[in-house]
Amino acid sequence: MALNVTREVRKMEKCSVRDLRKQYAEVFGEATNASNKDWLIKRIAWRMQSNKEGDISKRARQRALEIACDSDVRMSPPPEMPKPKPPPDRKLTEEFRPSIDKRLPPPGNLITRKYKGKLHICKVRQDGFEYDGEFYKSLTAVAKAITGQHCSGYAFFNIQKADS
């Protein structure tokens, strides 16, 4: 009786993984821990076809051995790669200063906003902003601290775009 691989695969697709594991153990003679249904179906179908039609020919097996013998097999580890040169010593020529948005007043000035009946005062610093004794990296963070929700710091403090 000829093996109809398509019919067998369709039958296996209806099986559970547990059933496929049992079928795998029957055709391979050993259990598996695999739980990938597609992989199990492919392996079982391949093995069933191999059992029915036989293994590869002696000529094919001989050719595979010849190819394996002709391949270059490394008998020693690869040579060590040269170690990279350390980067040259760099000297700080000038102190890095973060760019300050042109919309903001110079450091030391105050930005104010009346919100919910209270006047909020924020001091512009060289490295960020100071509000209520706390340091903030952005004006948006200050606005969030005041309102409790995310909003643009520039919009909250009504700071217009700088003329270009």
C-alpha positions as CSV (number, residue, x, y, z in Angstrom):
1,M,0.0,0.0,0.0
2,A,1.4,3.4,-1.0
3,L,1.8,6.1,1.5
4,N,-0.3,9.2,0.9
5,V,1.7,11.9,2.7
6,T,-0.9,14.6,2.1
7,R,-3.7,12.5,3.7
8,E,-1.5,11.6,6.7
9,V,-0.6,15.3,7.3
10,R,-4.3,16.2,7.2
11,K,-5.0,13.5,9.8
12,M,-2.2,14.8,12.0
13,E,-3.4,18.4,11.8
14,K,-6.6,17.3,13.5
15,C,-4.6,15.6,16.4
16,S,-3.6,17.2,19.6
17,V,0.1,17.8,20.5
18,R,-0.2,14.9,23.0
19,D,-1.3,12.5,20.3
20,L,1.4,13.8,18.0
21,R,4.0,13.1,20.7
22,K,2.8,9.5,21.0
23,Q,2.9,9.1,17.2
24,Y,6.5,10.6,17.2
25,A,7.6,8.0,19.7
26,E,6.1,5.3,17.6
27,V,7.9,6.3,14.3
28,F,11.2,7.4,15.9
29,G,11.4,4.9,18.7
30,E,12.0,7.6,21.3
31,A,10.0,10.2,23.1
32,T,10.2,14.0,22.5
33,N,9.6,17.1,24.6
34,A,8.7,19.2,21.6
35,S,5.3,21.0,21.8
36,N,5.4,22.8,18.4
37,K,2.6,21.1,16.5
38,D,3.9,22.1,13.0
39,W,7.4,20.8,13.7
40,L,6.0,17.5,15.0
41,I,3.9,17.0,11.9
42,K,6.8,17.7,9.6
43,R,9.1,15.4,11.4
44,I,6.6,12.6,11.7
45,A,5.6,12.9,8.0
46,W,9.3,12.9,7.0
47,R,10.0,9.8,9.1
48,M,7.0,7.9,7.8
49,Q,8.0,8.6,4.2
50,S,11.6,7.6,5.0
51,N,10.5,4.4,6.6
52,K,8.2,3.6,3.7
53,E,10.5,4.5,0.8
54,G,13.8,3.7,2.4
55,D,16.9,5.7,3.3
56,I,19.2,7.5,0.9
57,S,21.0,5.4,-1.6
58,K,24.4,4.0,-1.0
59,R,25.8,6.1,-3.8
60,A,24.3,9.3,-2.2
61,R,25.7,8.3,1.2
62,Q,29.2,7.7,-0.4
63,R,29.1,11.1,-2.1
64,A,28.2,12.8,1.2
65,L,31.2,11.1,2.9
66,E,33.5,12.3,0.1
67,I,32.3,15.8,0.4
68,A,32.8,15.7,4.2
69,C,36.3,14.4,3.8
70,D,37.3,17.0,1.3
71,S,36.1,19.9,3.4
72,D,38.7,22.0,5.2
73,V,38.6,21.3,8.9
74,R,40.4,23.7,11.1
75,M,42.8,21.8,13.4
76,S,43.9,24.8,15.4
77,P,42.2,27.8,16.7
78,P,42.2,31.0,14.6
79,P,45.1,33.4,15.2
80,E,44.5,36.1,17.8
81,M,43.2,39.3,16.5
82,P,45.5,42.3,17.1
83,K,44.3,44.3,20.1
84,P,42.8,47.6,19.2
85,K,44.9,50.7,19.9
86,P,43.6,52.8,22.8
87,P,42.0,56.1,21.8
88,P,44.3,59.1,21.9
89,D,44.2,61.2,25.0
90,R,41.8,64.0,24.6
91,K,42.0,67.3,26.4
92,L,39.1,69.5,27.2
93,T,39.6,72.7,25.4
94,E,36.5,74.4,26.6
95,E,33.7,73.6,28.9
96,F,30.6,72.1,27.4
97,R,27.5,74.3,27.8
98,P,24.2,73.0,26.8
99,S,22.5,75.2,24.3
100,I,19.7,77.3,25.8
101,D,16.5,77.7,23.8
102,K,16.3,81.2,22.3
103,R,12.7,81.5,23.4
104,L,13.9,81.6,27.1
105,P,15.2,84.6,28.9
106,P,18.9,84.4,30.0
107,P,19.7,82.4,33.1
108,G,18.8,84.1,36.4
109,N,15.5,85.5,35.1
110,L,12.2,84.5,36.4
111,I,9.2,83.1,34.5
112,T,5.8,83.5,36.1
113,R,2.3,82.1,35.5
114,K,-0.9,82.4,37.5
115,Y,-2.6,79.0,37.6
116,K,-5.7,78.2,39.7
117,G,-5.5,81.4,41.6
118,K,-1.8,80.9,42.6
119,L,1.2,82.7,41.2
120,H,3.9,80.2,40.1
121,I,7.5,81.5,39.8
122,C,10.2,79.5,37.9
123,K,13.8,80.6,37.8
124,V,15.8,79.9,34.6
125,R,19.2,78.4,35.3
126,Q,22.1,77.6,33.0
127,D,21.5,73.8,33.5
128,G,17.7,73.8,33.7
129,F,15.0,75.3,35.8
130,E,14.2,75.8,39.5
131,Y,10.7,75.8,40.8
132,D,9.5,75.6,44.4
133,G,13.1,74.7,45.6
134,E,13.3,71.8,43.2
135,F,15.5,71.4,40.1
136,Y,14.0,70.4,36.8
137,K,15.8,69.7,33.5
138,S,13.0,71.0,31.3
139,L,10.2,73.6,31.4
140,T,7.7,70.8,30.5
141,A,8.7,69.0,33.7
142,V,8.0,72.2,35.7
143,A,4.6,72.5,34.0
144,K,3.8,68.9,34.8
145,A,4.8,69.5,38.5
146,I,2.3,72.4,38.6
147,T,-0.6,70.9,36.7
148,G,-0.2,67.2,37.5
149,Q,-0.4,66.3,33.9
150,H,1.8,66.4,30.8
151,C,1.7,69.7,28.8
152,S,4.2,71.8,26.9
153,G,6.1,74.0,29.3
154,Y,6.4,76.7,26.7
155,A,2.6,76.7,26.1
156,F,1.9,76.6,29.9
157,F,4.1,79.6,30.6
158,N,2.9,81.3,27.3
159,I,6.4,81.6,25.8
160,Q,6.2,82.5,22.2
161,K,8.5,81.2,19.4
162,A,11.6,83.3,18.9
163,D,11.8,85.3,15.7
164,S,14.2,83.7,13.3
